[in-house]
Amino acid sequence: MEIPLQTNKTVDILKVLKSAVRIFDQNTIALGSTHAYKSSNNLWVDSKQNAKVSRESVYNAEMYRILHNWLVKVRSFEVIGQWHLKTILELLATASPVKLDIHFEQVFKYTERLNPLEAWVIHFSCEDDIIKDSYWPSNELRKKELNVAHFWHNKNFKNVKVSSRSLDVSGNFQEIIDEQILPFYDVYHTHSCKLFPRV
């Protein structure tokens, strides 16, 4: 497919992410919770704590595979392992608010060195209610233009949803809550979306 662009002709990273996630290999993600797993610790997954969930490396490998095949082989973009596509994508899996805060801060250590156009924290999780009750960065980090997407999925990766807060080309943050990614329906009314000014 064509690379989705924003009105200012820059790459629409959120649309790229959603498109990539839709073609993740479902078996690879499903097997992650039994072959490349970590514990959810005190987070609730399928109404249980200490559940086995996929590690970051599972999502990282799938994201790299798809972005490389799509953007490098077909469109001659440069994609390297730490996701510096003039954009920094920091991936993590089934993380607590404490871990999320660490990654929210960590991404700015990269931005100081690399001066990207955008910085994203991408959180994949099986945690119950992560989509409707997502954990967001502080207002201070939002002012630094940190974009965040939480992708929730069930164990077999056949049901995937996203909630995100990201800066649009007009300088406002766009919020999407509980948008269905898989199964994919080509309808625009499956999620709530609102805009709010940058603070």
Helices and strands as residue ranges (DSSP letters): H 13-22, H 26-35, E 37-39, E 52-54, H 56-67, I 68-74, E 87-93, H 97-114, E 118-125, H 139-143, E 146-153, E 160-167, E 172-182, E 192-197
